[in-house]
Amino acid sequence: MQPISDIQILDNDLKRERAKEKGVDPEELDRPKSGYQEIDGARSVFIETYGCQMNVSDSEIVASVLRENGYGLTTEESEADVVLINTCAIRENAEQKVRKRLSMLRADKRDRGRDLTLGVLGCMAERLREKLLEQEKLVDLVVGPDAYRDLPRLLNEADESGQAAVNVQLSKEETYADLAPVRYDSNGLSAFVTIMRGCDNMCSFCVVPFTRGRERSRPVSSILREVQQLVDEGYKEVTVLGQNVNSYHYTDDDGTDVSFAELLDRVSRVSPELRVRYSTSHPKDCSDDLLRVHRDRPNVCNYIHLPVQHGNTEVLDRMRRTYTREEYLDLIDRARSICPGISFSSDIIAGFCGETEDQHRDTLTLMEEVRYDHAFTFKYSERPQTYAHRKYEDDVPEEVKQRRLEEIITLQRQHAAESNKQEIGKVHTVLIEGPSKKSDEEFFGRTDTNKGVVFPREDYEKGQYVRVRIDDCTSSTLLGTALETTTLAEAAETDTIVA
């Protein structure tokens, strides 16, 4: 996902700054997600999820598999018979947090004589299985992202034998298309729908192809069936997910080749009142057909997370990103021409192998040209198995990486503040997601372009679409006044009117 490059990982510095402005403890961003409903069963399982939206979606699949096999799900770790940690290995920092958490749980199990089965799932599983099982003896169970169907058998094996159980085999076919996810940490309005798994791009800095395997896409019919079920259950927004979501390709039953643009169009037609988002897209697969879907379908949000990673062509080549600076900027221009008002966010890495000061400045100047509304920014951290780990020297000093990252964050914060100021006086349609973090007297939602909005709740209700006039802003949040309820069809005619 959203990695994640895809999709919004732990320890994002800019995200932490936004959290402070909203009155949220930044440490909450590093805490795992475990907010699904409790379900009774013979043995209770607590699932703790680290990392990106794809990991959250995977935990929903794990919950479904276990529920169907008689396990209960609990929101209290202390009450669980089984604790499963769904892991993130995209960045070293995230991996360290997971290992620290495993050590704490193992110590608790030992000190209290607790009858607890402890397992690690997901991205760390294949890469660190030997250390986790044999050297550090932290877990009883190691399960890779393509082996979740095997969880019940592995849990039984670990219980009966007293020995560690392992399945980290990657699959060329598994998409979990037939499973109905248990919606994990859901607000009842927004849901993730995974449409493909794996990655074929082999960016030199990224471990995802080694932890999640090759790309494979779900059947169109199963995706549309899941989206329809969500609509029937009252959901108002879906985010379709993939490591490189716009690489989606499937040959339908009638022999029709379905691209991501075609799939997105079909998803948007399930209900005109369902907002559709997606993450994470790769610039090489962002086609004009896809941009025209944004333009022509009013419920497809005019927002694309389009990771650039760097602003210098030579560095992009070392990263194996398959596009140049000029090609990326041409894509941005083309998108804004086809779909005026479209919003962009990005992932940016500071201090990649061999990065010079001039190359770093190229990232800053690219940011000046694009002017992202959001950016997820990171210092480069070397990941084992990757091409960069094998072929390049991680030669940018830590203090230089940090200084360059701070320059990127400062510039992005400036751009976000200026972009938000331009929204004052405009009207946007907002889906009310729930109370704001600061006050129950205020509601929070997002615009079509993915900007957060806070406004007095008055007599409005969670789940309604409302037209909100933007009166003020911070660098991260729009502040407004709700004018009236609306529908997405009506909103297509009224949004962004200057009051």
MIPA-556239 format. One record per residue (C-alpha): residue number from 1; residue in three letters; z, x, y. Coordinates in steps of 0.5 Angstrom, whole numbers. Each point is the difference from the previous one (the first is absolute). Example, Ala and Ser with C-alpha at 12.3 -4.5 7.8 and 13.67 -1.06 7.14 Angstrom:
(1 ALA (16 25 -9))
(2 SER (-2 2 7))
***
This chain:
(1 MET (0 0 0))
(2 GLN (1 0 6))
(3 PRO (0 9 -6))
(4 ILE (2 -2 3))
(5 SER (-4 4 3))
(6 ASP (0 -5 -2))
(7 ILE (5 -5 3))
(8 GLN (6 2 4))
(9 ILE (4 5 -4))
(10 LEU (8 2 1))
(11 ASP (2 4 6))
(12 ASN (-6 -2 5))
(13 ASP (3 3 6))
(14 LEU (-4 -5 5))
(15 LYS (3 -5 -4))
(16 ARG (7 2 1))
(17 GLU (-1 0 7))
(18 ARG (-3 -7 0))
(19 ALA (6 -2 -4))
(20 LYS (5 3 5))
(21 GLU (-3 -4 6))
(22 LYS (0 -7 -5))
(23 GLY (8 2 -1))
(24 VAL (-1 1 -7))
(25 ASP (4 6 -3))
(26 PRO (-6 5 -2))
(27 GLU (4 2 -6))
(28 GLU (-2 -7 -3))
(29 LEU (-8 2 0))
(30 ASP (3 5 -6))
(31 ARG (3 -5 -4))
(32 PRO (-3 -3 -6))
(33 LYS (-2 -7 0))
(34 SER (3 -4 -5))
(35 GLY (0 -7 2))
(36 TYR (-3 -5 -5))
(37 GLN (4 -6 -2))
(38 GLU (5 0 -6))
(39 ILE (-3 -2 -7))
(40 ASP (4 -1 -6))
(41 GLY (-1 4 -6))
(42 ALA (4 3 -6))
(43 ARG (0 7 3))
(44 SER (-1 1 8))
(45 VAL (-4 4 3))
(46 PHE (0 3 7))
(47 ILE (-6 3 3))
(48 GLU (0 5 6))
(49 THR (-7 1 3))
(50 TYR (-1 6 5))
(51 GLY (-7 1 4))
(52 CYS (-6 -4 1))
(53 GLN (-2 -7 0))
(54 MET (-4 2 -7))
(55 ASN (7 2 -3))
(56 VAL (3 -7 2))
(57 SER (-6 -3 -3))
(58 ASP (1 4 -6))
(59 SER (8 -2 0))
(60 GLU (-3 -8 0))
(61 ILE (-4 2 -6))
(62 VAL (6 3 -4))
(63 ALA (5 -6 2))
(64 SER (-6 -4 -3))
(65 VAL (0 4 -7))
(66 LEU (7 0 -1))
(67 ARG (2 -7 2))
(68 GLU (-6 -3 -5))
(69 ASN (4 5 -5))
(70 GLY (7 -4 1))
(71 TYR (3 5 5))
(72 GLY (4 -2 6))
(73 LEU (-1 3 7))
(74 THR (6 1 5))
(75 THR (0 2 7))
(76 GLU (7 4 -2))
(77 GLU (-1 7 -2))
(78 SER (8 0 -3))
(79 GLU (-2 -6 -4))
(80 ALA (-6 2 -4))
(81 ASP (-1 3 -7))
(82 VAL (-6 3 2))
(83 VAL (-2 4 7))
(84 LEU (-7 1 1))
(85 ILE (-2 5 6))
(86 ASN (-7 -1 2))
(87 THR (-2 6 3))
(88 CYS (-5 3 5))
(89 ALA (-2 7 0))
(90 ILE (-5 1 5))
(91 ARG (4 4 5))
(92 GLU (6 5 -2))
(93 ASN (5 -3 4))
(94 ALA (-1 -7 -4))
(95 GLU (1 3 -6))
(96 GLN (6 4 2))
(97 LYS (3 -7 1))
(98 VAL (-2 -3 -6))
(99 ARG (3 6 -4))
(100 LYS (7 0 4))
(101 ARG (0 -7 -2))
(102 LEU (-1 1 -7))
(103 SER (6 5 0))
(104 MET (5 -5 3))
(105 LEU (-2 -5 -5))
(106 ARG (1 5 -6))
(107 ALA (6 2 3))
(108 ASP (3 -7 1))
(109 LYS (-2 -1 -7))
(110 ARG (3 6 -3))
(111 ASP (7 -1 4))
(112 ARG (1 -7 -1))
(113 GLY (-2 0 -7))
(114 ARG (-5 -5 2))
(115 ASP (-5 -3 -6))
(116 LEU (-6 1 5))
(117 THR (-8 1 -2))
(118 LEU (-3 4 6))
(119 GLY (-7 0 1))
(120 VAL (-5 3 4))
(121 LEU (-7 -3 1))
(122 GLY (-6 1 4))
(123 CYS (-3 6 4))
(124 MET (5 5 -2))
(125 ALA (0 -2 -7))
(126 GLU (-6 4 -3))
(127 ARG (1 6 5))
(128 LEU (8 1 -1))
(129 ARG (1 -2 -7))
(130 GLU (2 6 -3))
(131 LYS (5 2 5))
(132 LEU (3 -7 1))
(133 LEU (1 -1 -8))
(134 GLU (1 7 -3))
(135 GLN (2 5 6))
(136 GLU (4 -4 4))
(137 LYS (2 -6 -5))
(138 LEU (0 -5 6))
(139 VAL (-4 -6 -4))
(140 ASP (0 -4 -6))
(141 LEU (-7 -3 1))
(142 VAL (-7 3 3))
(143 VAL (-5 -5 1))
(144 GLY (-7 1 4))
(145 PRO (-3 -5 5))
(146 ASP (-5 -2 -6))
(147 ALA (5 -1 -5))
(148 TYR (4 -6 2))
(149 ARG (-2 -4 -5))
(150 ASP (4 5 -5))
(151 LEU (6 -1 4))
(152 PRO (4 -5 -5))
(153 ARG (-2 4 -6))
(154 LEU (2 7 3))
(155 LEU (7 -3 3))
(156 ASN (1 -2 -8))
(157 GLU (-2 6 -2))
(158 ALA (5 4 5))
(159 ASP (6 -5 -2))
(160 GLU (-1 1 -8))
(161 SER (-1 7 0))
(162 GLY (4 3 5))
(163 GLN (-6 4 2))
(164 ALA (-4 0 6))
(165 ALA (-7 -4 0))
(166 VAL (-6 2 3))
(167 ASN (-7 -3 2))
(168 VAL (-4 3 6))
(169 GLN (-7 -1 -3))
(170 LEU (-5 -2 5))
(171 SER (-5 -5 -1))
(172 LYS (-7 -1 2))
(173 GLU (0 -7 -1))
(174 GLU (7 -3 2))
(175 THR (1 -4 6))
(176 TYR (5 -5 -2))
(177 ALA (-5 -6 2))
(178 ASP (3 -5 -5))
(179 LEU (7 1 3))
(180 ALA (4 -5 5))
(181 PRO (4 5 4))
(182 VAL (7 -2 2))
(183 ARG (0 0 7))
(184 TYR (4 6 2))
(185 ASP (4 1 7))
(186 SER (-4 -6 2))
(187 ASN (1 -5 6))
(188 GLY (-4 -5 -3))
(189 LEU (-5 0 5))
(190 SER (-4 7 -1))
(191 ALA (-2 3 -7))
(192 PHE (-3 6 -3))
(193 VAL (-6 -1 -4))
(194 THR (-3 7 -4))
(195 ILE (-7 -1 -1))
(196 MET (-1 7 -3))
(197 ARG (4 6 -2))
(198 GLY (-1 8 0))
(199 CYS (-4 5 4))
(200 ASP (-7 4 -1))
(201 ASN (0 3 7))
(202 MET (4 7 -2))
(203 CYS (2 1 7))
(204 SER (3 7 0))
(205 PHE (7 -2 2))
(206 CYS (1 -6 -4))
(207 VAL (3 -1 -7))
(208 VAL (-2 -7 -1))
(209 PRO (-6 1 -4))
(210 PHE (5 4 -5))
(211 THR (6 -5 0))
(212 ARG (-4 -6 0))
(213 GLY (-7 2 -3))
(214 ARG (-7 -2 1))
(215 GLU (-2 -6 4))
(216 ARG (-1 -7 -4))
(217 SER (-1 -7 4))
(218 ARG (3 -7 -2))
(219 PRO (-5 -5 -2))
(220 VAL (-2 -5 6))
(221 SER (3 -6 -4))
(222 SER (7 2 -1))
(223 ILE (0 3 7))
(224 LEU (-2 -7 3))
(225 ARG (5 -4 -5))
(226 GLU (6 4 2))
(227 VAL (-2 -1 8))
(228 GLN (-1 -8 -2))
(229 GLN (7 0 -3))
(230 LEU (3 3 6))
(231 VAL (-3 -5 4))
(232 ASP (3 -5 -4))
(233 GLU (7 3 0))
(234 GLY (-1 0 8))
(235 TYR (-1 7 2))
(236 LYS (-4 1 6))
(237 GLU (-2 7 0))
(238 VAL (-3 5 -6))
(239 THR (-1 7 1))
(240 VAL (-5 3 -5))
(241 LEU (2 7 -3))
(242 GLY (-3 6 -3))
(243 GLN (1 7 1))
(244 ASN (-7 0 3))
(245 VAL (-1 -8 0))
(246 ASN (-7 0 3))
(247 SER (-3 4 -6))
(248 TYR (1 -6 -4))
(249 HIS (-6 -2 -4))
(250 TYR (0 -5 -6))
(251 THR (-6 -3 -4))
(252 ASP (1 -7 0))
(253 ASP (-1 -4 -7))
(254 ASP (-7 -2 3))
(255 GLY (-2 7 1))
(256 THR (1 0 7))
(257 ASP (3 6 3))
(258 VAL (6 -2 5))
(259 SER (1 5 6))
(260 PHE (7 0 3))
(261 ALA (-4 -3 6))
(262 GLU (-2 -6 -4))
(263 LEU (7 0 -4))
(264 LEU (4 -1 7))
(265 ASP (-5 -5 2))
(266 ARG (1 -4 -6))
(267 VAL (8 1 1))
(268 SER (0 -3 7))
(269 ARG (-4 -6 -3))
(270 VAL (6 -2 -4))
(271 SER (3 -3 6))
(272 PRO (-2 0 7))
(273 GLU (8 0 2))
(274 LEU (1 7 -4))
(275 ARG (0 6 4))
(276 VAL (-3 6 -4))
(277 ARG (2 7 1))
(278 TYR (-1 6 -4))
(279 SER (2 8 -1))
(280 THR (-2 5 -1))
(281 SER (-7 1 2))
(282 HIS (-4 7 -1))
(283 PRO (-5 1 6))
(284 LYS (-6 2 -5))
(285 ASP (0 -7 -2))
(286 CYS (1 -4 6))
(287 SER (-7 -3 0))
(288 ASP (-3 -5 5))
(289 ASP (0 -5 -4))
(290 LEU (8 0 0))
(291 LEU (0 0 7))
(292 ARG (-4 -6 0))
(293 VAL (5 -3 -4))
(294 HIS (5 1 5))
(295 ARG (-4 -3 6))
(296 ASP (-3 -6 -4))
(297 ARG (7 -2 -4))
(298 PRO (5 -2 5))
(299 ASN (6 0 -5))
(300 VAL (-2 8 -2))
(301 CYS (4 4 5))
(302 ASN (-3 4 5))
(303 TYR (4 6 -2))
(304 ILE (-2 6 -4))
(305 HIS (5 6 -3))
(306 LEU (-6 5 0))
(307 PRO (4 7 -1))
(308 VAL (-4 6 3))
(309 GLN (5 5 -2))
(310 HIS (-2 5 5))
(311 GLY (-5 1 6))
(312 ASN (-3 6 -2))
(313 THR (-7 0 -4))
(314 GLU (2 7 -4))
(315 VAL (7 -2 -1))
(316 LEU (-3 -7 -3))
(317 ASP (-4 4 -4))
(318 ARG (6 4 -3))
(319 MET (3 -7 -1))
(320 ARG (-6 -2 -4))
(321 ARG (-1 -6 4))
(322 THR (-7 -1 0))
(323 TYR (-1 -2 7))
(324 THR (-1 4 6))
(325 ARG (4 -1 7))
(326 GLU (-7 -2 3))
(327 GLU (-1 -5 -6))
(328 TYR (7 -3 1))
(329 LEU (-1 -1 7))
(330 ASP (-6 -3 -1))
(331 LEU (3 -5 -5))
(332 ILE (5 -2 5))
(333 ASP (-5 -1 6))
(334 ARG (-4 -4 -5))
(335 ALA (6 -5 -2))
(336 ARG (1 -1 7))
(337 SER (-7 -2 1))
(338 ILE (0 -5 -6))
(339 CYS (7 -3 1))
(340 PRO (2 1 7))
(341 GLY (8 0 1))
(342 ILE (1 3 -7))
(343 SER (6 4 -1))
(344 PHE (1 7 -4))
(345 SER (6 4 -3))
(346 SER (0 6 -3))
(347 ASP (3 6 -4))
(348 ILE (0 7 3))
(349 ILE (3 6 -3))
(350 ALA (2 6 4))
(351 GLY (0 7 -2))
(352 PHE (-5 0 -6))
(353 CYS (-1 6 -3))
(354 GLY (-4 5 4))
(355 GLU (1 -5 6))
(356 THR (-1 4 7))
(357 GLU (2 -2 7))
(358 ASP (-7 -2 2))
(359 GLN (-1 -4 -6))
(360 HIS (7 -3 1))
(361 ARG (-3 -2 7))
(362 ASP (-6 -3 -3))
(363 THR (5 -5 -3))
(364 LEU (3 -2 7))
(365 THR (-7 -1 3))
(366 LEU (-2 -4 -6))
(367 MET (6 -4 1))
(368 GLU (-2 -1 8))
(369 GLU (-7 -2 -2))
(370 VAL (3 -5 -5))
(371 ARG (6 -3 3))
(372 TYR (4 -2 -7))
(373 ASP (4 -6 1))
(374 HIS (5 3 -6))
(375 ALA (0 7 -3))
(376 PHE (4 2 -6))
(377 THR (1 7 1))
(378 PHE (2 6 -5))
(379 LYS (1 7 0))
(380 TYR (-4 3 -6))
(381 SER (4 1 -6))
(382 GLU (-3 4 -6))
(383 ARG (0 -5 -7))
(384 PRO (-1 4 -6))
(385 GLN (-7 -1 -4))
(386 THR (-4 -2 6))
(387 TYR (-6 4 2))
(388 ALA (4 3 6))
(389 HIS (6 2 -4))
(390 ARG (-5 4 -5))
(391 LYS (-5 3 5))
(392 TYR (3 0 7))
(393 GLU (6 4 3))
(394 ASP (5 -5 4))
(395 ASP (0 5 5))
(396 VAL (2 -4 7))
(397 PRO (8 2 1))
(398 GLU (4 -6 0))
(399 GLU (2 0 7))
(400 VAL (-7 0 2))
(401 LYS (-1 -6 -4))
(402 GLN (6 -3 3))
(403 ARG (-3 1 7))
(404 ARG (-7 -2 -1))
(405 LEU (3 -7 -4))
(406 GLU (4 -1 6))
(407 GLU (-6 1 5))
(408 ILE (-4 -5 -4))
(409 ILE (6 -5 0))
(410 THR (1 0 7))
(411 LEU (-7 -1 2))
(412 GLN (0 -6 -5))
(413 ARG (6 -3 3))
(414 GLN (-4 1 7))
(415 HIS (-6 -4 -3))
(416 ALA (4 -5 -3))
(417 ALA (4 -2 6))
(418 GLU (-7 0 4))
(419 SER (-3 -5 -5))
(420 ASN (6 -4 0))
(421 LYS (0 -1 8))
(422 GLN (-7 -2 -1))
(423 GLU (2 -6 -4))
(424 ILE (4 -3 6))
(425 GLY (-2 -7 2))
(426 LYS (-4 -1 -6))
(427 VAL (1 -5 -6))
(428 HIS (0 2 -7))
(429 THR (1 -4 -6))
(430 VAL (6 2 -4))
(431 LEU (3 -2 -7))
(432 ILE (7 -1 1))
(433 GLU (3 5 -6))
(434 GLY (7 -1 2))
(435 PRO (6 2 5))
(436 SER (-1 6 3))
(437 LYS (5 6 -2))
(438 LYS (4 0 7))
(439 SER (1 -8 0))
(440 ASP (0 -6 -4))
(441 GLU (-2 -4 7))
(442 GLU (-7 4 0))
(443 PHE (-5 0 -5))
(444 PHE (-5 5 -2))
(445 GLY (-7 0 -2))
(446 ARG (-7 4 0))
(447 THR (-6 -1 4))
(448 ASP (-7 0 -4))
(449 THR (0 7 2))
(450 ASN (6 2 -3))
(451 LYS (5 1 6))
(452 GLY (7 -3 0))
(453 VAL (2 -5 4))
(454 VAL (7 -3 2))
(455 PHE (1 -6 3))
(456 PRO (6 -6 1))
(457 ARG (0 -4 -6))
(458 GLU (1 -7 4))
(459 ASP (-2 -5 -5))
(460 TYR (-5 3 -4))
(461 GLU (1 2 -7))
(462 LYS (-2 6 -5))
(463 GLY (-7 -1 -3))
(464 GLN (-3 -3 6))
(465 TYR (-6 3 4))
(466 VAL (2 0 7))
(467 ARG (-4 2 6))
(468 VAL (4 5 4))
(469 ARG (-1 2 7))
(470 ILE (2 8 1))
(471 ASP (5 1 6))
(472 ASP (2 7 -1))
(473 CYS (0 5 -5))
(474 THR (4 7 -2))
(475 SER (-5 5 -3))
(476 SER (1 -3 -7))
(477 THR (1 -7 1))
(478 LEU (-3 -6 4))
(479 LEU (5 -5 3))
(480 GLY (-3 -7 1))
(481 THR (1 -7 1))
(482 ALA (-2 -5 -5))
(483 LEU (-5 -6 3))
(484 GLU (-1 -4 -6))
(485 THR (-2 -1 -8))
(486 THR (-7 1 -2))
(487 THR (-4 2 -6))
(488 LEU (-5 6 -1))
(489 ALA (-6 -5 1))
(490 GLU (3 -2 7))
(491 ALA (2 7 1))
(492 ALA (-7 3 -1))
(493 GLU (-2 -4 7))
(494 THR (6 2 4))
(495 ASP (3 7 -1))
(496 THR (0 5 5))
(497 ILE (-1 -4 6))
(498 VAL (3 3 6))
(499 ALA (5 -5 3))
***
